Amino acid sequence: MAHQFPIDRYLNVHSATSPSFSPDGRFVAYLSNTTGIPQVWLIPTTGGEPTQLTFGPDAVRGIWFSPIKHELIFAMDTGGDERTQLYRLYGVGGGTDHGIGDGWDFENLTNEPNAIHTFGGWNHDGSRIAFAANREDASRFDIYVQKLGEKARRTYAGPGGYFNPIVWSPDGSTILIQRVESNVKHDLYLHFPDAEGGNMRKLTPDKEEAQYESPTWSWDSKTIVCASTAGGRDLTALAAVDVATGKLTYLDTPPHEIEVVHSSPKSPALVYLVNEDGRSAMKLRDLKPSRTEPVAGFPPGVIGTLEFAQDGLQLALSFDGPRNNGDIWLWDAATMKPRQLTHSGRAGLPFNEFIQPESVKFKSFDGREIPAWWYPAKPASGSGPVIVYPHGGPESQTRPNFSALFQYFLARGYSILAPNVRGSSGYGTKFMNLDNIEKRMDSVADLAHAAHWIRDQKKGDPKRVAVYGGSYGGFMVLAALTHYPDLWAAGIDVVGICNFVTFLEQTGAYRRAHREKEYGNLREHREFLEKISPLNHVEKIQCPLMVIHGANDPRVPVGEAEQIVAALKKRNVPVEYLRYEDEGHGLVKLKNRLDAYPKMAAFLDKHVR
């Protein structure tokens, strides 16, 4: 019998993410939610006691150390509204061993609270930063360069959509720009911010539908290395694009997708991650001479951010897995082995008892095999309750990450099935496109067949199956309850879409065109979008529903929750609604999670367990 602890213990498990090296390589800054909300912390690379650097009421979204000074840029919004501002964080007071003062202060560099700012990196000497912002037009991101101590200068007016700087070239002359037109069509540009007149050159071919993920400069500024599908590939592979000619050459084409690429700043070496059916495999490649070798030593799980120190001899990364909450790890070129740097709090829980999922597949309505992760409750039971978890996105993938909430429910006797229905990423472009526009409900049918698999394989009681998901996963919950009402004992919708028409009308202007590529647009597809919207089938919902939403959500506005809740109350269907005034697209703050998730557990215990 698994040990059972109250849910607040699980919610107090901490994590560390987003590492960034100090310029001398002696420290790593990172984000940690130790205080209940992600803030900036600093730790020596030799280990030891970390130091908290920011103390704000809202989540810090990203951090980037200067290449020459012990100061950082960090990004933060207000109440989850995603209107991120960029701040300079610097040391004050008397000197310390690390040369940055014994105190910390910050200044707002952007100070445009109605605009979104996306950081694009420091230049080579730390005198300037680049960022994208939708200051002039909410639907368009322009490129800005800002010298510290001066106002930002707009250097390019973007054509609309996601048009963002990625990183400066090592020689400081050029900014690499990525434009994301859709999830399967990207373009790369070279931006010369100091050039007169035309200062933008397109690097990738016109009209080709291809992905260019995680682009990064080579150490000598001559090559862009990325994960790409150029040339009609289905799976992303490791590619090098010659900056002078635009010619693309594939360096590694494994039978799985490549997802994160990062180059050494001092040598022709790079690291990249391979998504092996959800688990991460890290590889090190030397371009001169050309050779590749795997990097071993990690437990099963998922590797996130990669960053080399400036000497190229250390690599920082984030890692988590079913039995490992999120932490920062270092890899050393001398030892060729990883070591854990941070040790985030585990709330006294027995992590060695946590369930590791099994990779399974089940057949859907058309015979297609759908990959999924199966977490059997402890003790395993063929007659117990089951939670089916569709992920958000929809171009996303449930992977064997750490989930405190999953482990809590598993210890309570709930098994969990997390399917990667058609439309998920990680399995190639063709699979990812199988739910586009008119094919939307095929993915919901996959979800129904997940419930059938539970029944047919005797994995749980078919009368005690709940469906729970967030964002697009929230739509999947509502669509499952309206189109397959007999399969579910309860549903939990977190920041989900109930009406595609009002969603597309009210979502952030900068996101609308991008989302229309996936869902369809109101000019051509309104009738179809009305037909599949769960709100227009609400009379079919038979089971109790819980709805959770943040009032400041710019992606799926809170009106989506208000509509479905009002419609259910009108029909006397049991519905519980939790609205959080200081949250956006999901629950970030511990105080809100400590309120919402115990209520979620009580809801499931009442109706399913």
Rosetta blueprint (number, residue, H / E / L):
1 M L
2 A L
3 H L
4 Q L
5 F L
6 P L
7 I H
8 D H
9 R H
10 Y H
11 L H
12 N L
13 V L
14 H L
15 S L
16 A E
17 T E
18 S E
19 P E
20 S E
21 F E
22 S L
23 P L
24 D L
25 G L
26 R L
27 F E
28 V E
29 A E
30 Y E
31 L E
32 S E
33 N L
34 T L
35 T L
36 G L
37 I L
38 P L
39 Q E
40 V E
41 W E
42 L E
43 I E
44 P E
45 T L
46 T L
47 G L
48 G L
49 E L
50 P L
51 T E
52 Q E
53 L L
54 T L
55 F L
56 G L
57 P L
58 D L
59 A L
60 V E
61 R E
62 G E
63 I E
64 W E
65 F E
66 S L
67 P L
68 I L
69 K L
70 H L
71 E E
72 L E
73 I E
74 F E
75 A E
76 M E
77 D L
78 T L
79 G L
80 G L
81 D L
82 E L
83 R L
84 T L
85 Q E
86 L E
87 Y E
88 R E
89 L E
90 Y E
91 G E
92 V E
93 G L
94 G L
95 G L
96 T L
97 D L
98 H L
99 G L
100 I L
101 G L
102 D L
103 G E
104 W E
105 D E
106 F E
107 E E
108 N E
109 L L
110 T L
111 N L
112 E L
113 P L
114 N L
115 A L
116 I L
117 H E
118 T E
119 F E
120 G E
121 G E
122 W E
123 N L
124 H L
125 D L
126 G L
127 S L
128 R E
129 I E
130 A E
131 F E
132 A E
133 A E
134 N E
135 R E
136 E E
137 D E
138 A L
139 S L
140 R E
141 F E
142 D E
143 I E
144 Y E
145 V E
146 Q E
147 K E
148 L L
149 G L
150 E L
151 K L
152 A E
153 R E
154 R E
155 T E
156 Y E
157 A L
158 G L
159 P L
160 G L
161 G E
162 Y E
163 F E
164 N E
165 P E
166 I E
167 V E
168 W E
169 S L
170 P L
171 D L
172 G L
173 S L
174 T L
175 I E
176 L E
177 I E
178 Q E
179 R E
180 V E
181 E E
182 S E
183 N L
184 V L
185 K E
186 H E
187 D E
188 L E
189 Y E
190 L E
191 H E
192 F L
193 P L
194 D L
195 A L
196 E L
197 G L
198 G L
199 N L
200 M E
201 R E
202 K E
203 L L
204 T L
205 P L
206 D L
207 K L
208 E L
209 E L
210 A L
211 Q L
212 Y E
213 E E
214 S E
215 P E
216 T E
217 W E
218 S L
219 W L
220 D L
221 S L
222 K L
223 T E
224 I E
225 V E
226 C E
227 A E
228 S E
229 T L
230 A L
231 G L
232 G L
233 R L
234 D L
235 L L
236 T L
237 A E
238 L E
239 A E
240 A E
241 V E
242 D E
243 V L
244 A L
245 T L
246 G L
247 K L
248 L E
249 T E
250 Y E
251 L E
252 D E
253 T L
254 P L
255 P L
256 H L
257 E E
258 I E
259 E E
260 V E
261 V E
262 H E
263 S E
264 S L
265 P L
266 K L
267 S L
268 P L
269 A E
270 L E
271 V E
272 Y E
273 L E
274 V E
275 N E
276 E E
277 D L
278 G L
279 R E
280 S E
281 A E
282 M E
283 K E
284 L E
285 R E
286 D E
287 L E
288 K L
289 P L
290 S E
291 R E
292 T E
293 E E
294 P E
295 V E
296 A L
297 G L
298 F L
299 P L
300 P L
301 G L
302 V E
303 I E
304 G E
305 T E
306 L E
307 E E
308 F E
309 A L
310 Q L
311 D L
312 G L
313 L L
314 Q E
315 L E
316 A E
317 L E
318 S E
319 F E
320 D E
321 G E
322 P L
323 R L
324 N E
325 N E
326 G E
327 D E
328 I E
329 W E
330 L E
331 W E
332 D E
333 A L
334 A L
335 T L
336 M L
337 K E
338 P E
339 R E
340 Q E
341 L L
342 T L
343 H L
344 S L
345 G L
346 R L
347 A L
348 G L
349 L L
350 P L
351 F H
352 N H
353 E H
354 F L
355 I L
356 Q L
357 P L
358 E E
359 S E
360 V E
361 K E
362 F E
363 K E
364 S L
365 F L
366 D L
367 G L
368 R L
369 E E
370 I E
371 P E
372 A E
373 W E
374 W E
375 Y E
376 P L
377 A L
378 K L
379 P L
380 A L
381 S L
382 G L
383 S L
384 G L
385 P L
386 V E
387 I E
388 V E
389 Y L
390 P L
391 H L
392 G L
393 G L
394 P L
395 E L
396 S L
397 Q L
398 T L
399 R L
400 P L
401 N L
402 F L
403 S L
404 A H
405 L H
406 F H
407 Q H
408 Y H
409 F H
410 L H
411 A H
412 R L
413 G L
414 Y L
415 S E
416 I E
417 L E
418 A E
419 P E
420 N L
421 V L
422 R L
423 G L
424 S L
425 S L
426 G L
427 Y L
428 G L
429 T H
430 K H
431 F H
432 M H
433 N L
434 L L
435 D L
436 N L
437 I H
438 E H
439 K H
440 R H
441 M H
442 D H
443 S H
444 V H
445 A H
446 D H
447 L H
448 A H
449 H H
450 A H
451 A H
452 H H
453 W H
454 I H
455 R H
456 D H
457 Q L
458 K L
459 K L
460 G L
461 D L
462 P L
463 K L
464 R L
465 V E
466 A E
467 V E
468 Y E
469 G E
470 G E
471 S L
472 Y H
473 G H
474 G H
475 F H
476 M H
477 V H
478 L H
479 A H
480 A H
481 L H
482 T H
483 H H
484 Y L
485 P H
486 D H
487 L H
488 W L
489 A L
490 A E
491 G E
492 I E
493 D E
494 V E
495 V L
496 G L
497 I L
498 C L
499 N L
500 F H
501 V H
502 T H
503 F H
504 L H
505 E H
506 Q H
507 T L
508 G L
509 A H
510 Y H
511 R H
512 R H
513 A H
514 H H
515 R H
516 E H
517 K H
518 E H
519 Y H
520 G L
521 N L
522 L H
523 R H
524 E H
525 H H
526 R H
527 E H
528 F H
529 L H
530 E H
531 K H
532 I H
533 S L
534 P H
535 L H
536 N H
537 H H
538 V H
539 E H
540 K H
541 I L
542 Q L
543 C L
544 P L
545 L E
546 M E
547 V E
548 I E
549 H E
550 G E
551 A L
552 N L
553 D L
554 P L
555 R L
556 V L
557 P L
558 V L
559 G H
560 E H
561 A H
562 E H
563 Q H
564 I H
565 V H
566 A H
567 A H
568 L H
569 K H
570 K H
571 R L
572 N L
573 V L
574 P L
575 V E
576 E E
577 Y E
578 L E
579 R E
580 Y E
581 E L
582 D L
583 E L
584 G L
585 H L
586 G L
587 L L
588 V L
589 K L
590 L H
591 K H
592 N H
593 R H
594 L H
595 D H
596 A H
597 Y H
598 P H
599 K H
600 M H
601 A H
602 A H
603 F H
604 L H
605 D H
606 K H
607 H H
608 V L
609 R L
